């Protein structure tokens, strides 16, 4: 799969073997067709096959090269400040259901590893940090919400630091970013900046050319965040990813980021 201009390939795609499969030809009849060959699609197809279903897994590109191929390889039930938000909007039981589902999914991955997958799987604590004094209450509220949800196999750890750290929360819901002009971007840098008084997702490539697109994911409107490692715009809400020019790299978004 071609890599869009300005985007870096992930460590996994650069170093891991890439299996290839023949294209589907003609008609076929299956109990279930699974669309998408990432970790979600592969897991779904595997579990269905183990239940005796005939399954056809369809992937437009290569297996594991979309969102899965560009992850940090972290499997966790701690997702930023999710538990307090669910508890507030949908109640304690919904937050507990979410937590139990995330724990079950995490342990399912661990079970697959135990079946013989060599991937240097290790268990480590999950930490959430506040980078500014004003965010302390958000972290404390999340800590209270998560520890009240039972049962959880392992509660996430929460720490508060006043110094800046390299952890970003859910974009515009937590940070109040300093107003910065797109012209201030250094070569190779991307950030949420302003251009002609309008907030944009800006990037200056290594040749000095500026790129600017909308900050809002075209799926449900969450503010995208700059992924410096891959040089992409990623949505923290549902995982859509875009190139520096707004091209869709991964869904669920179906429309590119407009200029």
N, C-alpha and C positions, 0 to 999 in steps of 0.2 A: 504494500500500500504506500503510495507516494506521500511524502511529508510536505505539508504546506509551507510556503515561504516564511522564514523567520521562526518556524517551530523547531524545537529540538526533539529528537527521538529519546524515549525513556530508556533507562538502564536495562529494563527487562526486554524491550524490543531489540536492543543492540546486542545483548549477550545470550538470550535464551533461544533454544532451537525453535524454529517456526514450522510446525507440521503443515502439510498441504493436502488437500482433498479434492477429488474430482468434482466438477460441476454436475449438478443434477440435470439429467437428461430424460426427456419424455415424461410421462405421467406416472404417478405413484399413489398408493393408497395407504394411509397410516392412521393410527388411532389419534395421534397428536402431532401437530407441526409446531415446533418451537422456533421463534424468530429471534435471532441474535446469538452469537457464539461467544459471549463474554462469560464471566463467572456465574451470573444469574441464569443465563440460558443453558449453559453446560450443566449446572447443578440440577435445574428443572428437568432437562432431558435424561440425565443419569437416574434421578429418583423415579421418574416415570418408567424408564426401562426396567429398573429393578422391581417395579410393581407389575411387570409383565406386559406393559403397553408397547406397541410398535411406534417408534418415534422418528420423526425426520427433523433434524436440526439444520436450519437454514441461516447462513451468514453471508452478507454481501461482499465482505472483504476477506480477511484472514482471521482465524480463531484467536481470540484473546488479544486483539490489537486495538480495540476501541478504548472505552473507559477503563476496562480491566487492565489493559496494557500500559496505561498511564497513571495507575494508582501509586500510592506510597506503600502498598502491600501491608497496610495496617487493617486488622480485623478487630472491631471494637463495638461495644454496646454503649459507649460514651460518645455522643454526637454533639459537641459544643454545648449550647444551653437549651437543649431540646426538652428535657424532662419538665422543667418549670413552665415552659410555654404550653406543653400538652396538658399539664395539670391545671393551668389557669383557664385554658380554652375548652377543654373536654372533660376535665375532672380526674380524680385520683385513679379510678379504675382504668381509664383509657391510658394514662401514663404507665400504670402497672402492666397493662397488656402489651404496650409498646416495648417496655423494658424486658419483659419475659420473651417476647418474640426476638428481640435483638440478641439476648443471651443464647437462645436456642440456635439462632443462625450462626453465631460465633462458635458454639460448641459443635455444630454440624461440620464446619470447616475443619476443626481440630480432629474430628472423627475421620474425615477423609485423609488427613495427613497421617493418622495412625495406620491407615490401610496401606501405607508404603510410599507416600509422596515425599521425595527428598527436596525440601525447600527451606531448611534452616528455621523451622517454625519455633518460635520462643514466646513465652508469656511474659509480658511486661506491664507495669502499672500504666494507667491512662491518666494524664494530667490536663487540667484546663487552667490557663493563666489569664489574669487580668493585667493589661499593660498600662492602665491608667487608674488613678485613684477613684474616679467616678464610676468605674466598672465593678468595683468591689461588691456592691450590693447585688448585682446581677449574678456574680459567681456564688455568693453566699446563698441566694435564693435557689439556685440550681443545686447546690450541695444539699440543702434541706430537702428539696423535692426528690432527689435521687435516693437519698438514704431512707426516705419514708416508703419507697417502693419495695415490696417484698413479694416473692423472693427474688433476689438477684445473686448470682453466683459470686460476683465480685463487684463491689461498689466502686465507681470511679473516684479518683482522688482529685481534690480541688485545692489549688494554691493561689494566693494573691500576691502579686509583685507590682510595685509601683514603677519599676523601671520598664522600659520598652523591651518586648521580647518578640521573637519571630513567629508568633502564633496569631492567626487572624480569625476573628469570629465571623458570624453571619453578616458580612458586609455592612450595609447601611443600618441594620437594626442595632448595632452595638457601637460602631465607631462614628465619631463626628470628625471627619477628616479635615485637615487644614486645607484651606483654599490654595490651590497651586495651579499655575498656568502650564499648558502643554509645552510651551517653549522651554520650560525649565528641565525637561526630561533629558537625561544623559543617553548616550548611545547604548542600545540594548536594554533600556529601562522601560517598563510599563507601569502605569498607575492611573487611578481615577483622578482626573485633572479637569481644568476648565479651558474651553476654547471659545473665544468670542462671547464670553459670559455664560456659556452652556456647559454643563457637566458632561464629560465624555470619558470613554475608556481609551486612553492615549498610549501610544507606543512610538519610540524612536528607534529605527533599525540601525544596524551597524554602519550603514552608509550615511546616516543622518536624516533619512526621510521620515517624516511624521505620519502616523496612521491614527485615525480617530473613528470610533464607532460608538453606538449607544451603550450606556452602562447597564441597560435593563435586558435581562434574558427574555427571549421571545416566547418562552414556555409559559411562565406564570408571573414574570415581572421582577424577580429577585435581582439585586445588583450583582453583577459579575465581579470576580476577583482575579487579579493578575497572578498567573502561575509562572514565576521567574525561571523555574527549572525547565519547563517545557516551552515557555514563551507562548502561552495561550491564555485566553480569557475563560475562566471556569465559573460555573454557577454553583454556589455553595448549597443551594436548596435541593436540587434534584439531579445534579451531575452533568448537565449539558456543558459542552466545551466548544469554543470557537477560536478560529485563527485570529491573528492581529487585524485582519481585514473583515472580520465578522463571519467568515465562512463556517458552516456547521461541521464540527469534527465528530461530535457525539450527541445523541439525543438525551432526553426526550424532546428537546426543541426541534421544530420542523422548519423554522424560518431563520435566516441569518440575522446577525445584528445589523441594523440599518446604520448608515453613516450619521 
